[in-house]
Amino acid sequence: MLYDKHQFQSLDTALPHGRNHLLRSPIPNFMLSFNDDEVEEIKNLLQETLLALEIDRIFSNHK
């Protein structure tokens, strides 16, 4: 979802707390808001998690 720009609603004018990206959630009337830096940080954290999971998978196959 984070890499699919169609999932995000980008705002021309940021919200009062400075966030300019909205991500809809499966919960009715509930949206998550992020600024540019937060979106990038979440993407980086997910990449690190995927890498750690892959490393774990590789090592667990060698036992």
CHARMM-style PDB file with segment names, atoms N, HN, CA, C and O in Angstrom:
ATOM      1  N   MET     1       0.813  -1.199   0.000  1.00  0.00      PROA
ATOM      2  CA  MET     1       0.000   0.000   0.000  1.00  0.00      PROA
ATOM      3  C   MET     1       0.857   1.264   0.000  1.00  0.00      PROA
ATOM      4  O   MET     1       0.507   2.268  -0.621  1.00  0.00      PROA
ATOM      5  N   LEU     2       1.984   1.196   0.707  1.00  0.00      PROA
ATOM      6  HN  LEU     2       2.268   0.381   1.211  1.00  0.00      PROA
ATOM      7  CA  LEU     2       2.824   2.399   0.796  1.00  0.00      PROA
ATOM      8  C   LEU     2       3.478   2.757  -0.532  1.00  0.00      PROA
ATOM      9  O   LEU     2       3.796   3.921  -0.773  1.00  0.00      PROA
ATOM     10  N   TYR     3       3.678   1.769  -1.391  1.00  0.00      PROA
ATOM     11  HN  TYR     3       3.419   0.824  -1.196  1.00  0.00      PROA
ATOM     12  CA  TYR     3       4.325   2.042  -2.668  1.00  0.00      PROA
ATOM     13  C   TYR     3       3.320   2.318  -3.781  1.00  0.00      PROA
ATOM     14  O   TYR     3       3.698   2.755  -4.869  1.00  0.00      PROA
ATOM     15  N   ASP     4       2.053   2.065  -3.512  1.00  0.00      PROA
ATOM     16  HN  ASP     4       1.747   1.711  -2.628  1.00  0.00      PROA
ATOM     17  CA  ASP     4       1.010   2.322  -4.499  1.00  0.00      PROA
ATOM     18  C   ASP     4       0.454   3.724  -4.267  1.00  0.00      PROA
ATOM     19  O   ASP     4      -0.322   3.955  -3.340  1.00  0.00      PROA
ATOM     20  N   LYS     5       0.859   4.639  -5.111  1.00  0.00      PROA
ATOM     21  HN  LYS     5       1.489   4.452  -5.864  1.00  0.00      PROA
ATOM     22  CA  LYS     5       0.462   6.035  -4.936  1.00  0.00      PROA
ATOM     23  C   LYS     5      -1.056   6.223  -5.036  1.00  0.00      PROA
ATOM     24  O   LYS     5      -1.584   7.240  -4.585  1.00  0.00      PROA
ATOM     25  N   HSD     6      -1.757   5.250  -5.622  1.00  0.00      PROA
ATOM     26  HN  HSD     6      -1.328   4.424  -5.988  1.00  0.00      PROA
ATOM     27  CA  HSD     6      -3.214   5.344  -5.727  1.00  0.00      PROA
ATOM     28  C   HSD     6      -3.887   5.121  -4.376  1.00  0.00      PROA
ATOM     29  O   HSD     6      -5.036   5.517  -4.181  1.00  0.00      PROA
ATOM     30  N   GLN     7      -3.173   4.485  -3.439  1.00  0.00      PROA
ATOM     31  HN  GLN     7      -2.240   4.163  -3.597  1.00  0.00      PROA
ATOM     32  CA  GLN     7      -3.734   4.235  -2.113  1.00  0.00      PROA
ATOM     33  C   GLN     7      -3.722   5.509  -1.252  1.00  0.00      PROA
ATOM     34  O   GLN     7      -4.546   5.672  -0.352  1.00  0.00      PROA
ATOM     35  N   PHE     8      -2.780   6.397  -1.544  1.00  0.00      PROA
ATOM     36  HN  PHE     8      -2.110   6.265  -2.275  1.00  0.00      PROA
ATOM     37  CA  PHE     8      -2.634   7.631  -0.782  1.00  0.00      PROA
ATOM     38  C   PHE     8      -3.431   8.752  -1.416  1.00  0.00      PROA
ATOM     39  O   PHE     8      -3.530   8.851  -2.639  1.00  0.00      PROA
ATOM     40  N   GLN     9      -3.983   9.570  -0.590  1.00  0.00      PROA
ATOM     41  HN  GLN     9      -3.902   9.489   0.404  1.00  0.00      PROA
ATOM     42  CA  GLN     9      -4.597  10.808  -1.064  1.00  0.00      PROA
ATOM     43  C   GLN     9      -3.643  11.926  -0.646  1.00  0.00      PROA
ATOM     44  O   GLN     9      -3.446  12.165   0.546  1.00  0.00      PROA
ATOM     45  N   SER    10      -3.058  12.601  -1.616  1.00  0.00      PROA
ATOM     46  HN  SER    10      -3.218  12.406  -2.584  1.00  0.00      PROA
ATOM     47  CA  SER    10      -2.143  13.697  -1.314  1.00  0.00      PROA
ATOM     48  C   SER    10      -2.920  15.006  -1.309  1.00  0.00      PROA
ATOM     49  O   SER    10      -3.738  15.265  -2.191  1.00  0.00      PROA
ATOM     50  N   LEU    11      -2.654  15.803  -0.321  1.00  0.00      PROA
ATOM     51  HN  LEU    11      -1.989  15.592   0.396  1.00  0.00      PROA
ATOM     52  CA  LEU    11      -3.350  17.074  -0.165  1.00  0.00      PROA
ATOM     53  C   LEU    11      -2.485  18.212  -0.695  1.00  0.00      PROA
ATOM     54  O   LEU    11      -1.273  18.225  -0.479  1.00  0.00      PROA
ATOM     55  N   ASP    12      -3.096  19.154  -1.378  1.00  0.00      PROA
ATOM     56  HN  ASP    12      -4.080  19.143  -1.554  1.00  0.00      PROA
ATOM     57  CA  ASP    12      -2.367  20.327  -1.851  1.00  0.00      PROA
ATOM     58  C   ASP    12      -1.940  21.201  -0.678  1.00  0.00      PROA
ATOM     59  O   ASP    12      -0.843  21.758  -0.677  1.00  0.00      PROA
ATOM     60  N   THR    13      -2.796  21.315   0.301  1.00  0.00      PROA
ATOM     61  HN  THR    13      -3.687  20.862   0.300  1.00  0.00      PROA
ATOM     62  CA  THR    13      -2.504  22.082   1.513  1.00  0.00      PROA
ATOM     63  C   THR    13      -2.450  21.112   2.677  1.00  0.00      PROA
ATOM     64  O   THR    13      -3.382  20.338   2.891  1.00  0.00      PROA
ATOM     65  N   ALA    14      -1.364  21.154   3.426  1.00  0.00      PROA
ATOM     66  HN  ALA    14      -0.606  21.783   3.251  1.00  0.00      PROA
ATOM     67  CA  ALA    14      -1.184  20.230   4.546  1.00  0.00      PROA
ATOM     68  C   ALA    14      -2.227  20.477   5.633  1.00  0.00      PROA
ATOM     69  O   ALA    14      -2.752  21.581   5.779  1.00  0.00      PROA
ATOM     70  N   LEU    15      -2.506  19.435   6.381  1.00  0.00      PROA
ATOM     71  HN  LEU    15      -2.080  18.538   6.263  1.00  0.00      PROA
ATOM     72  CA  LEU    15      -3.387  19.541   7.543  1.00  0.00      PROA
ATOM     73  C   LEU    15      -2.707  20.405   8.605  1.00  0.00      PROA
ATOM     74  O   LEU    15      -1.511  20.671   8.488  1.00  0.00      PROA
ATOM     75  N   PRO    16      -3.423  20.850   9.630  1.00  0.00      PROA
ATOM     76  CA  PRO    16      -2.818  21.724  10.641  1.00  0.00      PROA
ATOM     77  C   PRO    16      -1.555  21.150  11.292  1.00  0.00      PROA
ATOM     78  O   PRO    16      -0.677  21.914  11.692  1.00  0.00      PROA
ATOM     79  N   HSD    17      -1.448  19.837  11.404  1.00  0.00      PROA
ATOM     80  HN  HSD    17      -2.161  19.216  11.079  1.00  0.00      PROA
ATOM     81  CA  HSD    17      -0.260  19.249  12.028  1.00  0.00      PROA
ATOM     82  C   HSD    17       0.852  18.964  11.019  1.00  0.00      PROA
ATOM     83  O   HSD    17       1.830  18.298  11.355  1.00  0.00      PROA
ATOM     84  N   GLY    18       0.714  19.462   9.784  1.00  0.00      PROA
ATOM     85  HN  GLY    18      -0.081  20.003   9.510  1.00  0.00      PROA
ATOM     86  CA  GLY    18       1.777  19.383   8.793  1.00  0.00      PROA
ATOM     87  C   GLY    18       1.767  18.135   7.925  1.00  0.00      PROA
ATOM     88  O   GLY    18       2.656  17.966   7.091  1.00  0.00      PROA
ATOM     89  N   ARG    19       0.812  17.278   8.095  1.00  0.00      PROA
ATOM     90  HN  ARG    19       0.090  17.415   8.774  1.00  0.00      PROA
ATOM     91  CA  ARG    19       0.775  16.047   7.301  1.00  0.00      PROA
ATOM     92  C   ARG    19      -0.035  16.291   6.023  1.00  0.00      PROA
ATOM     93  O   ARG    19      -1.078  16.945   6.033  1.00  0.00      PROA
ATOM     94  N   ASN    20       0.485  15.744   4.938  1.00  0.00      PROA
ATOM     95  HN  ASN    20       1.332  15.214   4.930  1.00  0.00      PROA
ATOM     96  CA  ASN    20      -0.149  16.019   3.650  1.00  0.00      PROA
ATOM     97  C   ASN    20      -0.496  14.761   2.857  1.00  0.00      PROA
ATOM     98  O   ASN    20      -0.839  14.851   1.678  1.00  0.00      PROA
ATOM     99  N   HSD    21      -0.412  13.580   3.493  1.00  0.00      PROA
ATOM    100  HN  HSD    21      -0.135  13.506   4.451  1.00  0.00      PROA
ATOM    101  CA  HSD    21      -0.797  12.333   2.838  1.00  0.00      PROA
ATOM    102  C   HSD    21      -1.797  11.609   3.725  1.00  0.00      PROA
ATOM    103  O   HSD    21      -1.579  11.455   4.927  1.00  0.00      PROA
ATOM    104  N   LEU    22      -2.892  11.169   3.125  1.00  0.00      PROA
ATOM    105  HN  LEU    22      -3.069  11.294   2.149  1.00  0.00      PROA
ATOM    106  CA  LEU    22      -3.902  10.418   3.860  1.00  0.00      PROA
ATOM    107  C   LEU    22      -3.962   9.006   3.302  1.00  0.00      PROA
ATOM    108  O   LEU    22      -3.921   8.799   2.089  1.00  0.00      PROA
ATOM    109  N   LEU    23      -4.058   8.041   4.201  1.00  0.00      PROA
ATOM    110  HN  LEU    23      -4.091   8.209   5.186  1.00  0.00      PROA
ATOM    111  CA  LEU    23      -4.169   6.643   3.833  1.00  0.00      PROA
ATOM    112  C   LEU    23      -5.444   6.097   4.462  1.00  0.00      PROA
ATOM    113  O   LEU    23      -5.597   6.101   5.684  1.00  0.00      PROA
ATOM    114  N   ARG    24      -6.344   5.632   3.628  1.00  0.00      PROA
ATOM    115  HN  ARG    24      -6.220   5.628   2.635  1.00  0.00      PROA
ATOM    116  CA  ARG    24      -7.608   5.086   4.134  1.00  0.00      PROA
ATOM    117  C   ARG    24      -7.330   3.774   4.861  1.00  0.00      PROA
ATOM    118  O   ARG    24      -6.402   3.041   4.521  1.00  0.00      PROA
ATOM    119  N   SER    25      -8.143   3.500   5.853  1.00  0.00      PROA
ATOM    120  HN  SER    25      -8.897   4.095   6.129  1.00  0.00      PROA
ATOM    121  CA  SER    25      -8.023   2.236   6.575  1.00  0.00      PROA
ATOM    122  C   SER    25      -9.294   1.431   6.365  1.00  0.00      PROA
ATOM    123  O   SER    25     -10.297   1.965   5.891  1.00  0.00      PROA
ATOM    124  N   PRO    26      -9.262   0.145   6.714  1.00  0.00      PROA
ATOM    125  CA  PRO    26     -10.478  -0.665   6.588  1.00  0.00      PROA
ATOM    126  C   PRO    26     -11.558  -0.265   7.600  1.00  0.00      PROA
ATOM    127  O   PRO    26     -12.711  -0.676   7.469  1.00  0.00      PROA
ATOM    128  N   ILE    27     -11.196   0.522   8.590  1.00  0.00      PROA
ATOM    129  HN  ILE    27     -10.260   0.857   8.696  1.00  0.00      PROA
ATOM    130  CA  ILE    27     -12.149   0.982   9.597  1.00  0.00      PROA
ATOM    131  C   ILE    27     -12.909   2.184   9.024  1.00  0.00      PROA
ATOM    132  O   ILE    27     -12.283   3.144   8.575  1.00  0.00      PROA
ATOM    133  N   PRO    28     -14.228   2.148   9.032  1.00  0.00      PROA
ATOM    134  CA  PRO    28     -14.996   3.280   8.478  1.00  0.00      PROA
ATOM    135  C   PRO    28     -14.649   4.602   9.185  1.00  0.00      PROA
ATOM    136  O   PRO    28     -14.487   4.649  10.405  1.00  0.00      PROA
ATOM    137  N   ASN    29     -14.545   5.639   8.409  1.00  0.00      PROA
ATOM    138  HN  ASN    29     -14.676   5.601   7.418  1.00  0.00      PROA
ATOM    139  CA  ASN    29     -14.276   6.996   8.905  1.00  0.00      PROA
ATOM    140  C   ASN    29     -12.972   7.117   9.678  1.00  0.00      PROA
ATOM    141  O   ASN    29     -12.860   7.955  10.573  1.00  0.00      PROA
ATOM    142  N   PHE    30     -11.987   6.293   9.345  1.00  0.00      PROA
ATOM    143  HN  PHE    30     -12.078   5.613   8.618  1.00  0.00      PROA
ATOM    144  CA  PHE    30     -10.685   6.345  10.012  1.00  0.00      PROA
ATOM    145  C   PHE    30      -9.599   6.389   8.953  1.00  0.00      PROA
ATOM    146  O   PHE    30      -9.497   5.487   8.122  1.00  0.00      PROA
ATOM    147  N   MET    31      -8.788   7.440   8.981  1.00  0.00      PROA
ATOM    148  HN  MET    31      -8.872   8.174   9.656  1.00  0.00      PROA
ATOM    149  CA  MET    31      -7.696   7.588   8.024  1.00  0.00      PROA
ATOM    150  C   MET    31      -6.418   7.881   8.785  1.00  0.00      PROA
ATOM    151  O   MET    31      -6.442   8.507   9.845  1.00  0.00      PROA
ATOM    152  N   LEU    32      -5.311   7.429   8.244  1.00  0.00      PROA
ATOM    153  HN  LEU    32      -5.290   6.920   7.383  1.00  0.00      PROA
ATOM    154  CA  LEU    32      -4.005   7.716   8.815  1.00  0.00      PROA
ATOM    155  C   LEU    32      -3.388   8.855   8.022  1.00  0.00      PROA
ATOM    156  O   LEU    32      -3.532   8.914   6.801  1.00  0.00      PROA
ATOM    157  N   SER    33      -2.709   9.752   8.703  1.00  0.00      PROA
ATOM    158  HN  SER    33      -2.593   9.704   9.695  1.00  0.00      PROA
ATOM    159  CA  SER    33      -2.093  10.885   8.008  1.00  0.00      PROA
ATOM    160  C   SER    33      -0.595  10.886   8.267  1.00  0.00      PROA
ATOM    161  O   SER    33      -0.136  10.574   9.365  1.00  0.00      PROA
ATOM    162  N   PHE    34       0.161  11.244   7.226  1.00  0.00      PROA
ATOM    163  HN  PHE    34      -0.212  11.497   6.334  1.00  0.00      PROA
ATOM    164  CA  PHE    34       1.617  11.237   7.270  1.00  0.00      PROA
ATOM    165  C   PHE    34       2.154  12.455   6.529  1.00  0.00      PROA
ATOM    166  O   PHE    34       1.483  13.018   5.664  1.00  0.00      PROA
ATOM    167  N   ASN    35       3.371  12.853   6.879  1.00  0.00      PROA
ATOM    168  HN  ASN    35       3.916  12.396   7.582  1.00  0.00      PROA
ATOM    169  CA  ASN    35       4.067  13.829   6.055  1.00  0.00      PROA
ATOM    170  C   ASN    35       5.069  13.068   5.177  1.00  0.00      PROA
ATOM    171  O   ASN    35       5.204  11.852   5.311  1.00  0.00      PROA
ATOM    172  N   ASP    36       5.757  13.757   4.300  1.00  0.00      PROA
ATOM    173  HN  ASP    36       5.647  14.745   4.191  1.00  0.00      PROA
ATOM    174  CA  ASP    36       6.679  13.100   3.365  1.00  0.00      PROA
ATOM    175  C   ASP    36       7.747  12.292   4.089  1.00  0.00      PROA
ATOM    176  O   ASP    36       8.028  11.156   3.709  1.00  0.00      PROA
ATOM    177  N   ASP    37       8.340  12.867   5.124  1.00  0.00      PROA
ATOM    178  HN  ASP    37       8.111  13.790   5.433  1.00  0.00      PROA
ATOM    179  CA  ASP    37       9.409  12.186   5.861  1.00  0.00      PROA
ATOM    180  C   ASP    37       8.901  10.920   6.542  1.00  0.00      PROA
ATOM    181  O   ASP    37       9.592   9.902   6.565  1.00  0.00      PROA
ATOM    182  N   GLU    38       7.704  10.984   7.090  1.00  0.00      PROA
ATOM    183  HN  GLU    38       7.142  11.812   7.072  1.00  0.00      PROA
ATOM    184  CA  GLU    38       7.134   9.812   7.772  1.00  0.00      PROA
ATOM    185  C   GLU    38       6.863   8.676   6.789  1.00  0.00      PROA
ATOM    186  O   GLU    38       7.092   7.511   7.111  1.00  0.00      PROA
ATOM    187  N   VAL    39       6.383   9.004   5.608  1.00  0.00      PROA
ATOM    188  HN  VAL    39       6.197   9.951   5.347  1.00  0.00      PROA
ATOM    189  CA  VAL    39       6.139   7.973   4.592  1.00  0.00      PROA
ATOM    190  C   VAL    39       7.453   7.289   4.233  1.00  0.00      PROA
ATOM    191  O   VAL    39       7.511   6.062   4.157  1.00  0.00      PROA
ATOM    192  N   GLU    40       8.491   8.060   4.014  1.00  0.00      PROA
ATOM    193  HN  GLU    40       8.444   9.057   4.076  1.00  0.00      PROA
ATOM    194  CA  GLU    40       9.795   7.485   3.679  1.00  0.00      PROA
ATOM    195  C   GLU    40      10.353   6.646   4.827  1.00  0.00      PROA
ATOM    196  O   GLU    40      10.929   5.583   4.595  1.00  0.00      PROA
ATOM    197  N   GLU    41      10.186   7.112   6.050  1.00  0.00      PROA
ATOM    198  HN  GLU    41       9.718   7.975   6.238  1.00  0.00      PROA
ATOM    199  CA  GLU    41      10.679   6.361   7.210  1.00  0.00      PROA
ATOM    200  C   GLU    41       9.948   5.025   7.344  1.00  0.00      PROA
ATOM    201  O   GLU    41      10.575   4.003   7.624  1.00  0.00      PROA
ATOM    202  N   ILE    42       8.650   5.026   7.150  1.00  0.00      PROA
ATOM    203  HN  ILE    42       8.141   5.856   6.922  1.00  0.00      PROA
ATOM    204  CA  ILE    42       7.887   3.779   7.224  1.00  0.00      PROA
ATOM    205  C   ILE    42       8.331   2.825   6.113  1.00  0.00      PROA
ATOM    206  O   ILE    42       8.483   1.628   6.356  1.00  0.00      PROA
ATOM    207  N   LYS    43       8.538   3.335   4.914  1.00  0.00      PROA
ATOM    208  HN  LYS    43       8.414   4.308   4.717  1.00  0.00      PROA
ATOM    209  CA  LYS    43       9.014   2.494   3.817  1.00  0.00      PROA
ATOM    210  C   LYS    43      10.366   1.873   4.162  1.00  0.00      PROA
ATOM    211  O   LYS    43      10.584   0.685   3.927  1.00  0.00      PROA
ATOM    212  N   ASN    44      11.271   2.674   4.718  1.00  0.00      PROA
ATOM    213  HN  ASN    44      11.094   3.640   4.909  1.00  0.00      PROA
ATOM    214  CA  ASN    44      12.593   2.164   5.091  1.00  0.00      PROA
ATOM    215  C   ASN    44      12.490   1.108   6.180  1.00  0.00      PROA
ATOM    216  O   ASN    44      13.179   0.090   6.118  1.00  0.00      PROA
ATOM    217  N   LEU    45      11.644   1.331   7.171  1.00  0.00      PROA
ATOM    218  HN  LEU    45      11.083   2.158   7.222  1.00  0.00      PROA
ATOM    219  CA  LEU    45      11.467   0.354   8.245  1.00  0.00      PROA
ATOM    220  C   LEU    45      10.903  -0.959   7.705  1.00  0.00      PROA
ATOM    221  O   LEU    45      11.321  -2.036   8.130  1.00  0.00      PROA
ATOM    222  N   LEU    46       9.967  -0.875   6.780  1.00  0.00      PROA
ATOM    223  HN  LEU    46       9.627   0.000   6.434  1.00  0.00      PROA
ATOM    224  CA  LEU    46       9.410  -2.092   6.190  1.00  0.00      PROA
ATOM    225  C   LEU    46      10.455  -2.830   5.353  1.00  0.00      PROA
ATOM    226  O   LEU    46      10.496  -4.060   5.368  1.00  0.00      PROA
ATOM    227  N   GLN    47      11.287  -2.106   4.634  1.00  0.00      PROA
ATOM    228  HN  GLN    47      11.254  -1.107   4.622  1.00  0.00      PROA
ATOM    229  CA  GLN    47      12.365  -2.737   3.868  1.00  0.00      PROA
ATOM    230  C   GLN    47      13.329  -3.465   4.802  1.00  0.00      PROA
ATOM    231  O   GLN    47      13.744  -4.587   4.513  1.00  0.00      PROA
ATOM    232  N   GLU    48      13.687  -2.831   5.921  1.00  0.00      PROA
ATOM    233  HN  GLU    48      13.350  -1.919   6.156  1.00  0.00      PROA
ATOM    234  CA  GLU    48      14.571  -3.460   6.897  1.00  0.00      PROA
ATOM    235  C   GLU    48      13.926  -4.713   7.488  1.00  0.00      PROA
ATOM    236  O   GLU    48      14.601  -5.718   7.708  1.00  0.00      PROA
ATOM    237  N   THR    49      12.625  -4.650   7.742  1.00  0.00      PROA
ATOM    238  HN  THR    49      12.077  -3.833   7.563  1.00  0.00      PROA
ATOM    239  CA  THR    49      11.903  -5.800   8.283  1.00  0.00      PROA
ATOM    240  C   THR    49      11.890  -6.948   7.285  1.00  0.00      PROA
ATOM    241  O   THR    49      12.117  -8.099   7.658  1.00  0.00      PROA
ATOM    242  N   LEU    50      11.625  -6.641   6.017  1.00  0.00      PROA
ATOM    243  HN  LEU    50      11.441  -5.706   5.714  1.00  0.00      PROA
ATOM    244  CA  LEU    50      11.629  -7.680   4.986  1.00  0.00      PROA
ATOM    245  C   LEU    50      13.007  -8.320   4.867  1.00  0.00      PROA
ATOM    246  O   LEU    50      13.114  -9.534   4.693  1.00  0.00      PROA
ATOM    247  N   LEU    51      14.048  -7.523   4.958  1.00  0.00      PROA
ATOM    248  HN  LEU    51      13.961  -6.537   5.100  1.00  0.00      PROA
ATOM    249  CA  LEU    51      15.414  -8.039   4.904  1.00  0.00      PROA
ATOM    250  C   LEU    51      15.691  -8.950   6.106  1.00  0.00      PROA
ATOM    251  O   LEU    51      16.263 -10.028   5.947  1.00  0.00      PROA
ATOM    252  N   ALA    52      15.288  -8.520   7.298  1.00  0.00      PROA
ATOM    253  HN  ALA    52      14.823  -7.644   7.426  1.00  0.00      PROA
ATOM    254  CA  ALA    52      15.490  -9.334   8.503  1.00  0.00      PROA
ATOM    255  C   ALA    52      14.716 -10.650   8.399  1.00  0.00      PROA
ATOM    256  O   ALA    52      15.227 -11.696   8.797  1.00  0.00      PROA
ATOM    257  N   LEU    53      13.506 -10.610   7.877  1.00  0.00      PROA
ATOM    258  HN  LEU    53      13.091  -9.760   7.554  1.00  0.00      PROA
ATOM    259  CA  LEU    53      12.721 -11.831   7.706  1.00  0.00      PROA
ATOM    260  C   LEU    53      13.378 -12.778   6.706  1.00  0.00      PROA
ATOM    261  O   LEU    53      13.378 -13.992   6.907  1.00  0.00      PROA
ATOM    262  N   GLU    54      13.927 -12.235   5.650  1.00  0.00      PROA
ATOM    263  HN  GLU    54      13.927 -11.248   5.487  1.00  0.00      PROA
ATOM    264  CA  GLU    54      14.615 -13.052   4.638  1.00  0.00      PROA
ATOM    265  C   GLU    54      15.870 -13.683   5.244  1.00  0.00      PROA
ATOM    266  O   GLU    54      16.145 -14.859   5.004  1.00  0.00      PROA
ATOM    267  N   ILE    55      16.621 -12.927   6.014  1.00  0.00      PROA
ATOM    268  HN  ILE    55      16.397 -11.972   6.208  1.00  0.00      PROA
ATOM    269  CA  ILE    55      17.815 -13.460   6.682  1.00  0.00      PROA
ATOM    270  C   ILE    55      17.419 -14.582   7.634  1.00  0.00      PROA
ATOM    271  O   ILE    55      18.062 -15.631   7.667  1.00  0.00      PROA
ATOM    272  N   ASP    56      16.364 -14.359   8.403  1.00  0.00      PROA
ATOM    273  HN  ASP    56      15.842 -13.507   8.376  1.00  0.00      PROA
ATOM    274  CA  ASP    56      15.876 -15.380   9.324  1.00  0.00      PROA
ATOM    275  C   ASP    56      15.459 -16.642   8.562  1.00  0.00      PROA
ATOM    276  O   ASP    56      15.759 -17.755   8.992  1.00  0.00      PROA
ATOM    277  N   ARG    57      14.776 -16.468   7.443  1.00  0.00      PROA
ATOM    278  HN  ARG    57      14.532 -15.564   7.093  1.00  0.00      PROA
ATOM    279  CA  ARG    57      14.349 -17.611   6.637  1.00  0.00      PROA
ATOM    280  C   ARG    57      15.550 -18.400   6.117  1.00  0.00      PROA
ATOM    281  O   ARG    57      15.545 -19.631   6.138  1.00  0.00      PROA
ATOM    282  N   ILE    58      16.570 -17.694   5.656  1.00  0.00      PROA
ATOM    283  HN  ILE    58      16.574 -16.694   5.639  1.00  0.00      PROA
ATOM    284  CA  ILE    58      17.772 -18.352   5.135  1.00  0.00      PROA
ATOM    285  C   ILE    58      18.456 -19.157   6.233  1.00  0.00      PROA
ATOM    286  O   ILE    58      18.821 -20.314   6.020  1.00  0.00      PROA
ATOM    287  N   PHE    59      18.633 -18.552   7.408  1.00  0.00      PROA
ATOM    288  HN  PHE    59      18.337 -17.612   7.581  1.00  0.00      PROA
ATOM    289  CA  PHE    59      19.317 -19.241   8.484  1.00  0.00      PROA
ATOM    290  C   PHE    59      18.496 -20.381   9.070  1.00  0.00      PROA
ATOM    291  O   PHE    59      19.068 -21.372   9.523  1.00  0.00      PROA
ATOM    292  N   SER    60      17.201 -20.271   9.075  1.00  0.00      PROA
ATOM    293  HN  SER    60      16.736 -19.465   8.707  1.00  0.00      PROA
ATOM    294  CA  SER    60      16.377 -21.352   9.636  1.00  0.00      PROA
ATOM    295  C   SER    60      16.339 -22.553   8.680  1.00  0.00      PROA
ATOM    296  O   SER    60      16.050 -23.665   9.121  1.00  0.00      PROA
ATOM    297  N   ASN    61      16.619 -22.361   7.398  1.00  0.00      PROA
ATOM    298  HN  ASN    61      16.853 -21.457   7.040  1.00  0.00      PROA
ATOM    299  CA  ASN    61      16.681 -23.469   6.445  1.00  0.00      PROA
ATOM    300  C   ASN    61      18.002 -24.241   6.540  1.00  0.00      PROA
ATOM    301  O   ASN    61      18.102 -25.360   6.035  1.00  0.00      PROA
ATOM    302  N   HSD    62      19.012 -23.650   7.185  1.00  0.00      PROA
ATOM    303  HN  HSD    62      18.931 -22.742   7.595  1.00  0.00      PROA
ATOM    304  CA  HSD    62      20.333 -24.273   7.270  1.00  0.00      PROA
ATOM    305  C   HSD    62      20.548 -25.016   8.574  1.00  0.00      PROA
ATOM    306  O   HSD    62      21.659 -25.477   8.838  1.00  0.00      PROA
ATOM    307  N   LYS    63      19.520 -25.146   9.394  1.00  0.00      PROA
ATOM    308  HN  LYS    63      18.618 -24.772   9.180  1.00  0.00      PROA
ATOM    309  CA  LYS    63      19.681 -25.847  10.690  1.00  0.00      PROA
ATOM    310  C   LYS    63      19.517 -27.324  10.527  1.00  0.00      PROA
ATOM    311  OT1 LYS    63      19.618 -28.068  11.502  1.00  0.00      PROA
TER     312      LYS     63
END
